[in-house]
Amino acid sequence: MKINILSQIADIQKNEFRFHKSVFILLVFLLMGLLPTKAYSQDFNPLISFSVESCSLDIALEKLFAEYELNVAFSKAELSIIRIESYSCTYKSVEEVLSDLLKGTDYGFKKIGKQYVIRKNQLLDPEEQPIAQPPPTDTPFQEIEEHKIDTVWNKARNTVRIFDTLQVIRTVMRYDTIVRTEQIVKTDTVYQVKYRGFEIHWPNFKNNGWFVAPLVAYGLSHLDFEDRLQAENGSIDIAPISAFSVSFDGGYKYERLTVGLGVSYRSMKYRFMLNQVVYGGDYYVNDTLDTYYVVHPPLGDTTYYYIMDSTYVPLVTTNYSYRDVNQLDYLGIGVFAAFDFWKREHFRMFVKAGVSADVLLSCSGSYNSMEQPFHTTISRGQAERVRFAYYGGLGAAFKIVNQLELVPEVCFRKTNGSLYRADFPFDLRMRMWEFKLGLTYYF
Protein backbone atom coordinates (compact mmCIF):
# COMPACT_ATOMS: atom_id res chain seq x y z
CA MET A 1 0.00 0.00 0.00
CA LYS A 2 2.84 2.35 0.86
CA ILE A 3 4.49 1.49 -2.36
CA ASN A 4 1.36 2.41 -4.27
CA ILE A 5 1.15 5.75 -2.46
CA LEU A 6 4.80 6.54 -3.24
CA SER A 7 4.20 5.53 -6.84
CA GLN A 8 1.21 7.86 -7.10
CA ILE A 9 3.16 10.73 -5.52
CA ALA A 10 5.94 10.15 -8.04
CA ASP A 11 3.43 10.22 -10.91
CA ILE A 12 1.92 13.44 -9.60
CA GLN A 13 5.33 15.11 -9.34
CA LYS A 14 6.20 13.84 -12.77
CA ASN A 15 2.97 15.29 -14.24
CA GLU A 16 3.59 18.62 -12.49
CA PHE A 17 7.09 18.77 -13.98
CA ARG A 18 5.68 18.11 -17.43
CA PHE A 19 3.05 20.83 -16.90
CA HIS A 20 5.60 23.39 -15.80
CA LYS A 21 7.81 22.41 -18.69
CA SER A 22 4.98 22.90 -21.17
CA VAL A 23 4.12 26.31 -19.69
CA PHE A 24 7.76 27.38 -19.91
CA ILE A 25 8.04 26.29 -23.53
CA LEU A 26 4.80 28.13 -24.35
CA LEU A 27 6.11 31.34 -22.73
CA VAL A 28 9.36 31.05 -24.70
CA PHE A 29 7.48 30.76 -28.00
CA LEU A 30 5.29 33.73 -27.07
CA LEU A 31 8.32 35.87 -26.32
CA MET A 32 9.95 34.81 -29.57
CA GLY A 33 6.82 35.86 -31.48
CA LEU A 34 6.60 39.26 -29.81
CA LEU A 35 10.24 40.29 -30.10
CA PRO A 36 10.34 40.59 -34.01
CA THR A 37 7.15 42.67 -34.03
CA LYS A 38 8.61 45.10 -31.54
CA ALA A 39 11.87 45.19 -33.45
CA TYR A 40 10.15 45.94 -36.75
CA SER A 41 7.98 48.63 -35.18
CA GLN A 42 11.07 50.62 -34.20
CA ASP A 43 12.66 52.96 -36.73
CA PHE A 44 16.16 52.08 -37.81
CA ASN A 45 18.12 55.23 -38.63
CA PRO A 46 21.84 54.63 -38.16
CA LEU A 47 24.56 57.27 -38.36
CA ILE A 48 26.97 56.78 -41.25
CA SER A 49 30.10 58.36 -42.69
CA PHE A 50 30.19 58.78 -46.45
CA SER A 51 32.44 60.38 -49.04
CA VAL A 52 32.45 60.46 -52.84
CA GLU A 53 34.43 62.26 -55.54
CA SER A 54 32.83 64.42 -58.26
CA CYS A 55 30.64 62.11 -60.33
CA SER A 56 27.09 61.61 -61.56
CA LEU A 57 24.29 61.27 -59.01
CA ASP A 58 23.45 57.66 -59.89
CA ILE A 59 27.05 56.53 -59.19
CA ALA A 60 26.96 58.22 -55.76
CA LEU A 61 23.70 56.42 -54.84
CA GLU A 62 25.09 53.08 -56.03
CA LYS A 63 28.17 53.59 -53.83
CA LEU A 64 25.89 54.35 -50.87
CA PHE A 65 24.09 51.05 -51.48
CA ALA A 66 27.39 49.14 -51.83
CA GLU A 67 28.83 50.44 -48.55
CA TYR A 68 25.76 50.32 -46.28
CA GLU A 69 23.28 48.11 -48.24
CA LEU A 70 20.64 50.86 -48.27
CA ASN A 71 17.82 50.25 -50.72
CA VAL A 72 17.48 53.39 -52.91
CA ALA A 73 15.05 53.24 -55.84
CA PHE A 74 15.76 55.66 -58.70
CA SER A 75 15.87 56.00 -62.48
CA LYS A 76 19.44 55.56 -63.65
CA ALA A 77 18.72 57.19 -67.04
CA GLU A 78 17.51 60.41 -65.35
CA LEU A 79 20.14 60.67 -62.60
CA SER A 80 23.09 59.79 -64.82
CA ILE A 81 22.94 63.27 -66.45
CA ILE A 82 23.11 65.11 -63.09
CA ARG A 83 26.63 65.93 -61.88
CA ILE A 84 27.50 66.55 -58.21
CA GLU A 85 30.64 67.95 -56.60
CA SER A 86 32.83 65.91 -54.25
CA TYR A 87 31.04 65.19 -50.96
CA SER A 88 32.18 64.02 -47.51
CA CYS A 89 30.41 63.72 -44.14
CA THR A 90 30.90 62.04 -40.74
CA TYR A 91 28.23 60.57 -38.49
CA LYS A 92 25.11 61.76 -40.29
CA SER A 93 21.80 60.04 -40.75
CA VAL A 94 20.85 58.50 -44.09
CA GLU A 95 18.16 61.18 -44.61
CA GLU A 96 20.72 63.97 -44.11
CA VAL A 97 23.15 62.34 -46.56
CA LEU A 98 20.43 61.96 -49.20
CA SER A 99 19.29 65.56 -48.64
CA ASP A 100 22.87 66.78 -49.16
CA LEU A 101 23.32 64.77 -52.35
CA LEU A 102 19.97 65.90 -53.84
CA LYS A 103 20.42 69.56 -52.86
CA GLY A 104 20.21 71.90 -55.87
CA THR A 105 18.45 69.35 -58.11
CA ASP A 106 14.78 68.92 -59.02
CA TYR A 107 14.61 65.63 -57.12
CA GLY A 108 13.49 64.64 -53.63
CA PHE A 109 13.03 61.36 -51.72
CA LYS A 110 10.48 59.52 -49.64
CA LYS A 111 11.04 56.62 -47.26
CA ILE A 112 8.71 53.66 -47.79
CA GLY A 113 9.49 50.85 -45.35
CA LYS A 114 13.22 50.19 -45.66
CA GLN A 115 13.44 51.75 -49.11
CA TYR A 116 14.16 55.35 -50.17
CA VAL A 117 12.36 56.35 -53.38
CA ILE A 118 13.88 59.19 -55.46
CA ARG A 119 11.25 61.25 -57.33
CA LYS A 120 11.40 64.33 -59.55
CA ASN A 121 9.61 67.54 -58.48
CA GLN A 122 8.25 65.88 -55.34
CA LEU A 123 10.13 67.26 -52.37
CA LEU A 124 8.71 65.11 -49.62
CA ASP A 125 9.24 65.17 -45.89
CA PRO A 126 11.79 62.44 -45.03
CA GLU A 127 10.25 62.03 -41.59
CA GLU A 128 6.83 61.22 -43.04
CA GLN A 129 6.00 57.58 -42.55
CA PRO A 130 3.15 55.70 -44.18
CA ILE A 131 0.23 54.89 -41.90
CA ALA A 132 -0.31 51.43 -43.27
CA GLN A 133 2.03 49.28 -45.32
CA PRO A 134 0.31 47.22 -48.02
CA PRO A 135 1.41 43.65 -48.34
CA PRO A 136 4.32 43.04 -50.71
CA THR A 137 2.00 41.34 -53.21
CA ASP A 138 0.01 44.59 -53.75
CA THR A 139 1.14 46.97 -56.53
CA PRO A 140 0.12 50.60 -55.83
CA PHE A 141 0.06 52.81 -58.89
CA GLN A 142 -0.77 56.38 -59.91
CA GLU A 143 -2.44 57.27 -63.21
CA ILE A 144 -2.11 60.62 -65.03
CA GLU A 145 -4.39 61.22 -68.02
CA GLU A 146 -3.45 63.72 -70.73
CA HIS A 147 -5.87 64.62 -73.53
CA LYS A 148 -4.57 65.87 -76.86
CA ILE A 149 -6.82 66.89 -79.76
CA ASP A 150 -5.36 66.34 -83.21
CA THR A 151 -7.09 68.04 -86.17
CA VAL A 152 -6.69 66.51 -89.61
CA TRP A 153 -7.87 68.57 -92.62
CA ASN A 154 -9.18 66.69 -95.62
CA LYS A 155 -9.92 69.44 -98.16
CA ALA A 156 -10.53 66.99 -101.00
CA ARG A 157 -13.83 65.99 -99.42
CA ASN A 158 -14.50 69.25 -97.61
CA THR A 159 -14.36 67.45 -94.29
CA VAL A 160 -12.56 68.19 -91.02
CA ARG A 161 -11.79 65.06 -89.01
CA ILE A 162 -11.01 65.64 -85.33
CA PHE A 163 -9.28 62.87 -83.33
CA ASP A 164 -9.13 62.83 -79.54
CA THR A 165 -5.96 61.19 -78.17
CA LEU A 166 -6.10 59.90 -74.58
CA GLN A 167 -2.68 59.30 -73.05
CA VAL A 168 -2.58 57.39 -69.73
CA ILE A 169 0.69 57.48 -67.82
CA ARG A 170 0.64 54.80 -65.12
CA THR A 171 3.36 54.88 -62.45
CA VAL A 172 3.80 51.48 -60.78
CA MET A 173 5.75 51.33 -57.49
CA ARG A 174 6.96 48.03 -56.10
CA TYR A 175 8.71 47.62 -52.78
CA ASP A 176 12.43 46.92 -52.90
CA THR A 177 12.43 47.58 -56.69
CA ILE A 178 13.08 50.55 -58.94
CA VAL A 179 10.05 52.59 -59.93
CA ARG A 180 8.60 51.53 -63.28
CA THR A 181 6.48 53.72 -65.53
CA GLU A 182 3.96 52.43 -68.04
CA GLN A 183 2.47 54.56 -70.81
CA ILE A 184 -0.78 53.72 -72.57
CA VAL A 185 -1.98 55.73 -75.60
CA LYS A 186 -5.49 55.37 -77.01
CA THR A 187 -6.79 57.16 -80.08
CA ASP A 188 -10.49 57.38 -80.90
CA THR A 189 -12.35 59.32 -83.60
CA VAL A 190 -14.71 61.72 -81.86
CA TYR A 191 -16.67 63.45 -84.66
CA GLN A 192 -16.47 64.86 -88.16
CA VAL A 193 -17.33 68.41 -89.24
CA LYS A 194 -18.06 69.54 -92.78
CA TYR A 195 -15.47 72.03 -94.05
CA ARG A 196 -17.19 75.20 -95.29
CA GLY A 197 -14.14 76.93 -96.69
CA PHE A 198 -12.46 80.14 -95.60
CA GLU A 199 -14.59 82.13 -93.16
CA ILE A 200 -14.14 85.61 -91.67
CA HIS A 201 -15.57 86.24 -88.24
CA TRP A 202 -17.21 89.60 -88.71
CA PRO A 203 -18.56 91.68 -85.83
CA ASN A 204 -22.23 92.46 -85.47
CA PHE A 205 -23.26 95.28 -87.79
CA LYS A 206 -26.02 97.88 -87.84
CA ASN A 207 -27.80 97.39 -91.17
CA ASN A 208 -30.55 100.01 -91.08
CA GLY A 209 -31.25 103.49 -89.83
CA TRP A 210 -30.01 107.03 -90.28
CA PHE A 211 -26.57 107.54 -91.76
CA VAL A 212 -24.06 110.13 -92.97
CA ALA A 213 -21.51 109.56 -95.73
CA PRO A 214 -18.55 111.75 -96.78
CA LEU A 215 -17.30 111.00 -100.30
CA VAL A 216 -14.60 112.10 -102.72
CA ALA A 217 -14.86 111.66 -106.49
CA TYR A 218 -12.71 112.03 -109.57
CA GLY A 219 -14.24 112.28 -113.04
CA LEU A 220 -13.13 111.49 -116.56
CA SER A 221 -15.10 114.11 -118.47
CA HIS A 222 -15.97 114.59 -122.11
CA LEU A 223 -16.95 118.03 -123.49
CA ASP A 224 -19.29 118.50 -126.44
CA PHE A 225 -18.15 121.73 -128.13
CA GLU A 226 -19.61 123.92 -130.88
CA ASP A 227 -18.05 127.24 -132.11
CA ARG A 228 -20.80 129.76 -132.79
CA LEU A 229 -18.56 132.46 -134.37
CA GLN A 230 -16.93 130.27 -137.00
CA ALA A 231 -14.14 132.82 -137.54
CA GLU A 232 -12.36 132.73 -140.96
CA ASN A 233 -8.80 131.43 -140.85
CA GLY A 234 -9.20 130.62 -137.13
CA SER A 235 -9.96 127.67 -134.88
CA ILE A 236 -10.47 126.90 -131.18
CA ASP A 237 -10.14 123.62 -129.30
CA ILE A 238 -11.41 122.47 -125.89
CA ALA A 239 -9.66 119.66 -123.94
CA PRO A 240 -10.86 118.46 -120.51
CA ILE A 241 -8.28 118.39 -117.71
CA SER A 242 -9.95 117.27 -114.49
CA ALA A 243 -13.24 117.07 -112.65
CA PHE A 244 -12.97 116.76 -108.86
CA SER A 245 -15.71 116.80 -106.22
CA VAL A 246 -16.21 116.42 -102.48
CA SER A 247 -19.68 115.61 -101.15
CA PHE A 248 -21.45 114.93 -97.88
CA ASP A 249 -24.55 112.74 -98.03
CA GLY A 250 -27.10 111.81 -95.42
CA GLY A 251 -30.28 109.78 -95.40
CA TYR A 252 -32.12 106.74 -94.15
CA LYS A 253 -31.76 103.06 -95.03
CA TYR A 254 -34.46 100.45 -94.52
CA GLU A 255 -33.79 96.87 -95.58
CA ARG A 256 -32.72 97.15 -99.24
CA LEU A 257 -33.89 100.71 -99.99
CA THR A 258 -31.86 103.87 -99.30
CA VAL A 259 -32.91 107.49 -99.82
CA GLY A 260 -31.00 110.65 -99.00
CA LEU A 261 -29.84 114.20 -99.68
CA GLY A 262 -26.39 115.41 -100.62
CA VAL A 263 -24.35 118.61 -100.65
CA SER A 264 -21.26 118.75 -102.87
CA TYR A 265 -18.48 121.00 -104.10
CA ARG A 266 -17.50 120.37 -107.72
CA SER A 267 -14.64 121.85 -109.72
CA MET A 268 -14.21 121.32 -113.46
CA LYS A 269 -11.17 122.45 -115.48
CA TYR A 270 -10.56 122.42 -119.25
CA ARG A 271 -7.91 123.80 -121.59
CA PHE A 272 -8.90 126.60 -124.04
CA MET A 273 -6.71 126.73 -127.18
CA LEU A 274 -7.03 129.45 -129.89
CA ASN A 275 -5.32 129.73 -133.31
CA GLN A 276 -6.13 132.72 -135.62
CA VAL A 277 -4.28 133.67 -138.83
CA VAL A 278 -4.58 137.21 -140.40
CA TYR A 279 -3.26 137.99 -143.89
CA GLY A 280 -2.33 141.50 -145.30
CA GLY A 281 -0.71 142.99 -148.48
CA ASP A 282 -0.26 141.15 -151.75
CA TYR A 283 -1.59 144.02 -153.98
CA TYR A 284 -0.37 147.09 -156.04
CA VAL A 285 -0.84 150.71 -155.04
CA ASN A 286 -1.15 153.25 -157.99
CA ASP A 287 0.45 156.72 -157.75
CA THR A 288 0.25 159.83 -160.12
CA LEU A 289 3.70 161.15 -160.97
CA ASP A 290 2.70 164.05 -163.33
CA THR A 291 -0.28 165.55 -165.23
CA TYR A 292 -0.41 167.34 -168.56
CA TYR A 293 -3.15 168.33 -171.02
CA VAL A 294 -3.69 169.09 -174.76
CA VAL A 295 -5.97 171.95 -176.08
CA HIS A 296 -7.96 171.45 -179.30
CA PRO A 297 -8.96 174.96 -180.57
CA PRO A 298 -11.27 173.90 -183.35
CA LEU A 299 -13.20 171.81 -180.99
CA GLY A 300 -12.78 174.05 -177.98
CA ASP A 301 -11.87 170.98 -175.89
CA THR A 302 -9.00 170.12 -173.57
CA THR A 303 -7.69 166.57 -172.99
CA TYR A 304 -5.84 165.71 -169.73
CA TYR A 305 -3.13 163.09 -169.56
CA TYR A 306 -1.70 161.53 -166.33
CA ILE A 307 1.65 159.95 -165.87
CA MET A 308 0.99 156.94 -163.52
CA ASP A 309 3.18 154.54 -161.53
CA SER A 310 2.30 151.50 -159.28
CA THR A 311 3.89 150.10 -156.09
CA TYR A 312 3.48 146.42 -154.92
CA VAL A 313 2.54 145.80 -151.31
CA PRO A 314 3.94 142.38 -150.18
CA LEU A 315 1.86 139.69 -148.39
CA VAL A 316 1.96 139.89 -144.55
CA THR A 317 0.78 136.92 -142.37
CA THR A 318 0.00 137.34 -138.64
CA ASN A 319 -0.61 134.21 -136.47
CA TYR A 320 -2.40 134.56 -133.12
CA SER A 321 -2.03 131.54 -130.80
CA TYR A 322 -3.35 131.47 -127.22
CA ARG A 323 -3.55 128.87 -124.39
CA ASP A 324 -5.44 129.16 -121.11
CA VAL A 325 -6.99 126.92 -118.38
CA ASN A 326 -10.65 127.63 -117.73
CA GLN A 327 -12.28 126.63 -114.45
CA LEU A 328 -15.90 126.37 -113.29
CA ASP A 329 -16.76 125.80 -109.59
CA TYR A 330 -20.22 124.72 -108.41
CA LEU A 331 -22.09 124.06 -105.20
CA GLY A 332 -24.47 121.15 -105.74
CA ILE A 333 -27.61 120.14 -103.83
CA GLY A 334 -29.19 116.85 -104.82
CA VAL A 335 -31.38 113.90 -103.93
CA PHE A 336 -30.70 110.22 -104.57
CA ALA A 337 -32.07 106.73 -104.08
CA ALA A 338 -30.36 103.35 -104.02
CA PHE A 339 -31.49 99.72 -104.02
CA ASP A 340 -29.50 96.68 -102.85
CA PHE A 341 -29.88 94.07 -105.57
CA TRP A 342 -27.36 91.66 -103.96
CA LYS A 343 -27.00 91.49 -100.20
CA ARG A 344 -25.06 89.40 -97.72
CA GLU A 345 -24.49 89.78 -94.01
CA HIS A 346 -21.37 91.95 -94.35
CA PHE A 347 -21.38 92.92 -98.03
CA ARG A 348 -23.88 94.38 -100.46
CA MET A 349 -24.09 95.73 -104.01
CA PHE A 350 -26.53 98.41 -105.11
CA VAL A 351 -27.72 100.55 -107.99
CA LYS A 352 -28.03 104.28 -107.44
CA ALA A 353 -29.67 107.21 -109.24
CA GLY A 354 -29.98 110.90 -108.43
CA VAL A 355 -30.42 114.45 -109.67
CA SER A 356 -28.73 117.64 -108.51
CA ALA A 357 -28.90 121.41 -109.03
CA ASP A 358 -25.43 122.95 -109.40
CA VAL A 359 -25.13 126.61 -108.46
CA LEU A 360 -22.20 128.52 -109.99
CA LEU A 361 -19.65 129.77 -107.46
CA SER A 362 -16.88 131.08 -109.70
CA CYS A 363 -15.80 131.18 -113.32
CA SER A 364 -12.37 132.01 -114.76
CA GLY A 365 -10.53 131.69 -118.08
CA SER A 366 -10.72 133.00 -121.66
CA TYR A 367 -12.87 132.73 -124.78
CA ASN A 368 -12.58 133.76 -128.46
CA SER A 369 -13.63 137.11 -130.00
CA MET A 370 -13.77 138.72 -133.48
CA GLU A 371 -11.26 141.46 -132.78
CA GLN A 372 -7.57 141.38 -132.23
CA PRO A 373 -6.04 139.68 -130.23
CA PHE A 374 -9.12 137.46 -130.85
CA HIS A 375 -9.52 136.36 -127.17
CA THR A 376 -10.83 137.96 -124.02
CA THR A 377 -11.49 137.12 -120.35
CA ILE A 378 -14.64 135.27 -119.30
CA SER A 379 -16.84 137.07 -116.80
CA ARG A 380 -18.97 135.28 -114.19
CA GLY A 381 -22.14 136.58 -115.81
CA GLN A 382 -21.46 134.76 -119.08
CA ALA A 383 -21.88 131.30 -117.47
CA GLU A 384 -25.20 129.79 -116.51
CA ARG A 385 -25.95 130.42 -112.82
CA VAL A 386 -27.78 127.13 -112.25
CA ARG A 387 -27.31 123.88 -114.11
CA PHE A 388 -29.21 120.63 -113.54
CA ALA A 389 -27.49 117.27 -113.77
CA TYR A 390 -28.56 113.67 -113.39
CA TYR A 391 -26.54 110.55 -112.74
CA GLY A 392 -26.83 106.80 -112.25
CA GLY A 393 -24.36 104.15 -111.27
CA LEU A 394 -23.32 100.99 -109.48
CA GLY A 395 -21.72 100.64 -106.04
CA ALA A 396 -20.73 98.25 -103.28
CA ALA A 397 -20.47 98.45 -99.48
CA PHE A 398 -17.98 96.57 -97.31
CA LYS A 399 -18.64 96.50 -93.57
CA ILE A 400 -15.45 97.15 -91.61
CA VAL A 401 -16.58 97.89 -88.03
CA ASN A 402 -19.79 97.89 -86.04
CA GLN A 403 -21.36 101.02 -87.60
CA LEU A 404 -19.04 101.84 -90.50
CA GLU A 405 -18.76 100.62 -94.07
CA LEU A 406 -16.49 101.41 -97.00
CA VAL A 407 -18.39 102.40 -100.16
CA PRO A 408 -16.81 102.54 -103.66
CA GLU A 409 -19.02 103.70 -106.55
CA VAL A 410 -18.85 104.28 -110.28
CA CYS A 411 -21.50 106.38 -112.04
CA PHE A 412 -22.27 108.26 -115.24
CA ARG A 413 -23.14 111.97 -114.89
CA LYS A 414 -24.48 114.38 -117.51
CA THR A 415 -25.22 118.11 -117.35
CA ASN A 416 -28.47 119.28 -118.91
CA GLY A 417 -27.86 122.09 -121.42
CA SER A 418 -24.82 124.28 -122.07
CA LEU A 419 -22.52 125.55 -119.32
CA TYR A 420 -22.63 129.09 -120.82
CA ARG A 421 -25.38 131.45 -121.91
CA ALA A 422 -26.80 131.58 -125.43
CA ASP A 423 -24.85 134.74 -126.40
CA PHE A 424 -21.50 133.10 -125.54
CA PRO A 425 -19.17 132.49 -128.53
CA PHE A 426 -19.26 128.70 -128.13
CA ASP A 427 -21.62 126.04 -126.79
CA LEU A 428 -20.15 123.67 -124.17
CA ARG A 429 -21.88 120.61 -122.72
CA MET A 430 -20.39 118.14 -120.22
CA ARG A 431 -20.73 114.42 -119.54
CA MET A 432 -18.39 112.25 -117.47
CA TRP A 433 -17.66 109.02 -115.65
CA GLU A 434 -17.15 109.51 -111.92
CA PHE A 435 -15.31 107.22 -109.52
CA LYS A 436 -16.30 107.73 -105.87
CA LEU A 437 -15.00 106.45 -102.57
CA GLY A 438 -16.71 107.13 -99.26
CA LEU A 439 -17.48 105.98 -95.73
CA THR A 440 -20.99 105.44 -94.41
CA TYR A 441 -21.65 105.76 -90.70
CA TYR A 442 -24.93 104.51 -89.20
CA PHE A 443 -26.34 106.03 -86.02
Secondary structure, 3 states (H helix, E strand, C coil): CHHHHHHHHHHHHHHHHHHHHHHHHHHHHHHHHHHHHHHHHCCCCCEEEEEECCEEHHHHHHHHHHHHCCEEECCHHHHCCCEECCEEEEEEEHHHHHHHHHCCCCEEEEEECCEEEEEECCCCCCCCCCCCCCCCCCCCEEEEEEEEEEEEEEHHHCEEEEEEEEEEEEEECCCCCCCEEEEEEEEEEEEEEECCCCCCCCCCCCCCEEEEEEEEEEEEEEEEEEECCCCCCEEEEEEEEEEEEEEEEEEEEECCEEEEEEEEEEEEEEEEEEEEEEEECCEEEEEEEEEEEEEECCCCEEEEEEEEEEEEECCEEEEEEEEEEEEEEEEEEEEEEEEEEEECCCEEEEEEEEEEEEEEEEEECEEECCCCCCEEECCHHHECCEEEEEEEEEEEEEEEECCEEEEEEEEEEEECCCCECCCCCEEEEEEEEEEEEEEEEEC
